[in-house]
Amino acid sequence: MDIRRLQAFVKIIDLGSISRAADLLNIAQPALSQQLATLESVFKQKLVIRSKSGVTPTTAGAELYRHAQTLTKQFDRAMVEISRGVGPLVGKVSVGLSPYSAGSTLSVELLRRVRERLPDITLHLTESFDDIYSELIMTGRLDMAVIHGAGPIKGVIFTPLMKEEFFLLAPQSLEIPQDETGAVQLADITDIPLLLPPTHNFVRKSVDMAFMRKQLEPHIVAEIEALNTLQGAIVEGIGSTILPWSVASRIVVPDRSRIYPLRNPVIQEDVSLCVPEIIPETEASVAVRELLIDLARTMAASRNWPGTQAST
């Protein structure tokens, strides 16, 4: 099996077009179509469905795409490591960080440490949502990701990093009942306007579950994913939100908004580091993983992160 045919097949599926893939790969479209026909002959399966809008994989094509991603990525890694020979750790390591979690807060410090200690490694950082990451990790398109939850997910290994507590972030001008410790009871905020992410977001799922368990109904007035918009809306007094400390502490504005601990119940989520179960790690990805675990647990143990507990 020619690895170039698999690389070309991956590109066709990624772009959804044989002509666009041919342009990107700088080969003639008939030649690329012939490579696709050869793959279909080898596997004795139709791999794509052609239409006026492009191509989409068949069931067999989707399965080949998943395996081809893994094989081509391993081949690319081998090329880099073998061509560089013995010496400092080299290569590209891709890390996914959930934008509403402690993961995104780790990004700059992780980048700094990699540049200082592993200067020949190219770090690729991306932010997306947890369900997307699990698929990217299983197929080997990501080396690792920091996501919420503790699994299990088939094809993914979870390493617990910390438990992160959620807090209420409200306009400074809003009067909110507090107990003697300064905490806010969930039952006391059912009437305040809440600005939360959409239902697919893990923050929203955790908040909805907390209200449901207490048989309470939150007053949600808007769904907002952009943190800058959320920050501005709270400052303007449009509403309040509930977020993990790592996010709330980043968008709180002194003298304009305020963070309150939540009680009855405390809302917590596991934060885990995920790596592929089947695809072998490179030395470079192992080194970055160890840095990331150390950084996360140091952060969780810091007094500047209330309500956050390091996992053991």
C-alpha positions, 0 to 999 in steps of 0.5 A: 500500500502506497502511503501517498495514496492514503495521504491523498485520500485523507485530503480528498475527504478533508476538503470534500472535493477531488479537484480541490485536493488535486490543486492542494497536492499539486497533481492532475485531477485525473491522476488523483481520481485514478489513485482513488479508483486504485484504493477502491479496487484494493479494498473492493469497496466504494469509498466515496459518493460523488455529487455536484457539491463534492464527495462524501465518504461511504461507510467503508470510506469513513472507516478507511479515513479513520485508519488512514489518518492514524497511519499517515500521522505516524508516518509523518512522525517517523519521517521527522524523528528519523531524518533528525536523528539522535539529539534533542526531542523534535517534532510537532505536538498538538494539544486541544484545550477546552475554552471554558475550562482550566485547560485554556488558562494553561495554554500560555504557561504551557507554551512558555515551558515548552519553548524553554525546555523543549525548544525543538518541539513545535507546539500546536494549540487549539481550542474547541469543545469536548465532543470534538476533541474525543473524535480527534484524539481517537483518530490521532489528529490530536496528541492530547486534550484537556477536557471535562469529565473522567470518561470512559470513552472508547479509544481514549485514555483519561488522566484526572488532573483536578476537580474544578468548582463553579462560581456565580459571576454577577454585576457589582450593582446586583444585590444577591443574598449571601450566607455568613461565609459569603456564599450564595445558595442556588435557590436564591438565584432562580429569579436573576437573569442568567447568561449561559452557553448553549446546551451542548456546552459542558458548563451549561450541562453542569448548571442545568443538572444542578438546578434539576437535582434541586428541582429548581428552574433557572431564569436563562435570558440568553445563550452566549458562547463568546467570553468577551460578549459575556464579560461585557453583558455582565458589566452592563448589568444585563445578566449574570453567569455561572462558570468554572473559577478558571474562566470566571477569574479571567473575565471578572472586571474589578468594581464592575462585576463580582465572583461568589461561591455557590452552595447547596449544591456545590457544582464541580467538574473533573478536568482530565488529560486525554490521549489516544488508547491505540496510537503510540505516543512519540517521545516529544508528545510524552515530554509535553504531556508530562509538562502539562500534567505537572503544570495543571496539578501545580495550578490546582494546588495554588491558593489563587485557585479556590475550589480547585482540587488536584486529582491523585 
